[in-house]
Amino acid sequence: MKTNCLFLALTISSVLCLTGCNKPTMSSYELIFDRYYVTTLKVSTSADVLATTQNPDTELLSQSESVVAVWGKQGKKDRTHWFNMVAFDEEEMTAVRKYGFILEETTWGVNINRTPKPGLRFDGELVMDADILDAAYANNNEKQIAVLKAVQNAFTLDAAELNFDSAVLKSSTMMVQQAINNALNKLNLSPAYATHLTRAEGMKFDHMMLGESYMRMLIEGDIVKVKIKAGKVWFKDYWIKDRPFEEHPDVKHM
């Protein structure tokens, strides 16, 4: 009986390997976020960023006078796409906002023709204006929502300088705007959820295309950090193990 069980287990394992089953680790593009972390706000210059972000073999560069983006695409129908974007102070020419994004499609399961499962990750870090951080708010929830709206506005303006350059880059930035909008829709309906933004487990919301999603936002002095993960592949290893948002290393160490 034990021999039969062992044979069955080995057979299942072999089938999984041979049918194109890929574990949805979402780690294929860690370079994107390695580069994101290398850029230091108020310190890194445009020369520093250009020296560390461009990979001419697989990525393209788009830039304006104050914004630089390195982006790429891969897979059937370009469904996996990513970017690193940095905005600079026009006088000091040091980084004041940085963003990292990936929308990755992962195929997993025993059927090689199984529908790909997309997962989105967005990280943003911004130097926030004092007039937003120090304004008089009725309560902390109102402040959190106002800061998130300011993040959305800053990202939209930065992306607008580059969107004309590429349909793929435009699609990527639209995915970020959509995710932030979905989170803000929840907060506009129920402002009390803003208290969840600073927690390790983040604020759960539904992405209109990707489903289960989480956002965390921290304010440290004049720096605002935002992280979004959307799509079930982030939170489940196959059908076996849950991977809660708060247990992801990059969430713990924001």
Secondary structure as GFF3:
##gff-version 3
##sequence-region A 1 254
A	DSSP	alpha_helix	2	18	.	.	.	ID=ss1
A	DSSP	alpha_helix	30	38	.	.	.	ID=ss2
A	DSSP	alpha_helix	46	53	.	.	.	ID=ss3
A	DSSP	beta_strand	60	63	.	.	.	ID=ss4
A	DSSP	beta_strand	67	74	.	.	.	ID=ss5
A	DSSP	three_ten_helix	76	78	.	.	.	ID=ss6
A	DSSP	beta_strand	80	88	.	.	.	ID=ss7
A	DSSP	beta_strand	95	106	.	.	.	ID=ss8
A	DSSP	beta_strand	117	127	.	.	.	ID=ss9
A	DSSP	alpha_helix	130	133	.	.	.	ID=ss10
A	DSSP	alpha_helix	140	160	.	.	.	ID=ss11
A	DSSP	three_ten_helix	163	165	.	.	.	ID=ss12
A	DSSP	alpha_helix	167	189	.	.	.	ID=ss13
A	DSSP	three_ten_helix	191	196	.	.	.	ID=ss14
A	DSSP	beta_strand	203	207	.	.	.	ID=ss15
A	DSSP	beta_strand	211	220	.	.	.	ID=ss16
A	DSSP	beta_strand	223	230	.	.	.	ID=ss17
A	DSSP	three_ten_helix	232	234	.	.	.	ID=ss18
A	DSSP	beta_strand	236	237	.	.	.	ID=ss19
A	DSSP	beta_strand	241	242	.	.	.	ID=ss20
A	DSSP	three_ten_helix	245	247	.	.	.	ID=ss21
A	DSSP	alpha_helix	249	252	.	.	.	ID=ss22
###
